[in-house]
Amino acid sequence: MTAVDGFDALALIADHHPDVIFVDIMMPRLDGYQTCALIKHNEVYKNIPVIMLSSKDGLFDRARGRIVGSEQYLTKPFTKDELLGAIRRYANKAA
């Protein structure tokens, strides 16, 4: 599933209850950090792993991702193996 912004992502999460959530930090209306924070503060969805995706690789950006509750931060461009590894790692935890 693909969302156009953070609000759309929250609606899709409510409808589909995914095993893993990937959020780009640069989304319109509600950015990835805000979206992740809302997911992690929701009792129903807080245990779904959230992986942040970004072209920003700064220490502040990574720390902010951790502060809002993300499990992992992948910096673009990432390899297919990095992406599949994250899916395997966190989909197994959710199962």
C-alpha positions in Angstrom: 0.0 0.0 0.0 1.1 3.5 -0.7 -0.1 6.7 1.0 0.0 10.2 -0.5 0.6 11.8 2.9 0.6 11.1 6.7 -3.2 11.4 7.0 -3.7 8.9 4.2 -1.2 6.6 5.8 -3.1 6.7 9.2 -6.3 5.8 7.4 -4.7 2.9 5.5 -3.1 1.6 8.8 -6.6 1.7 10.4 -8.1 -0.2 7.5 -5.4 -2.8 6.9 -3.4 -3.3 10.1 0.0 -3.9 8.3 2.8 -5.9 9.9 5.4 -3.3 9.1 5.1 0.4 8.3 7.5 2.4 6.2 7.3 6.2 6.3 9.2 8.8 4.4 10.1 11.7 6.6 9.3 14.1 3.8 5.5 13.8 3.3 3.0 16.6 2.8 0.6 17.8 5.5 1.8 15.3 8.1 5.5 14.4 7.9 7.0 11.0 8.7 8.1 12.0 12.2 4.6 13.2 13.1 3.0 10.2 11.5 5.3 7.8 13.4 4.6 9.6 16.7 0.8 9.3 16.2 1.2 5.6 15.4 3.3 5.0 18.5 0.9 6.9 20.8 -2.0 4.8 19.6 -2.7 1.8 21.8 -4.0 -0.3 18.9 -1.0 0.4 16.5 1.9 1.2 18.8 3.5 -2.3 18.5 3.6 -2.2 14.7 7.3 -1.6 13.7 7.9 1.7 11.9 10.9 2.1 9.6 11.8 5.7 8.6 13.0 6.3 5.1 15.0 9.4 4.2 17.7 11.0 2.1 18.8 12.8 5.2 21.6 11.0 7.1 22.4 13.4 9.9 22.7 12.4 13.5 19.8 14.8 14.4 17.5 13.2 11.8 18.3 9.7 13.0 17.9 10.7 16.7 14.6 12.4 15.9 13.4 9.1 14.3 14.3 7.2 17.5 12.6 9.8 19.7 9.3 9.5 17.9 9.5 5.7 18.2 10.8 4.3 14.9 12.5 0.9 15.0 14.9 1.6 12.2 16.1 4.5 9.9 17.0 3.6 6.3 18.9 6.3 4.4 18.2 6.6 0.6 19.5 5.2 -1.5 19.4 1.9 0.2 20.0 -1.5 -1.3 17.4 -4.1 -2.1 19.1 -6.3 0.6 18.8 -3.6 3.2 15.1 -3.2 2.5 14.4 -6.9 2.5 16.4 -7.3 5.6 14.3 -4.7 7.4 11.1 -6.4 6.2 12.3 -9.8 7.4 13.5 -8.5 10.7 10.4 -6.6 11.7 7.7 -8.8 9.9 9.0 -11.7 12.0 8.6 -9.7 15.2 5.0 -8.7 14.3 4.0 -12.2 13.5 
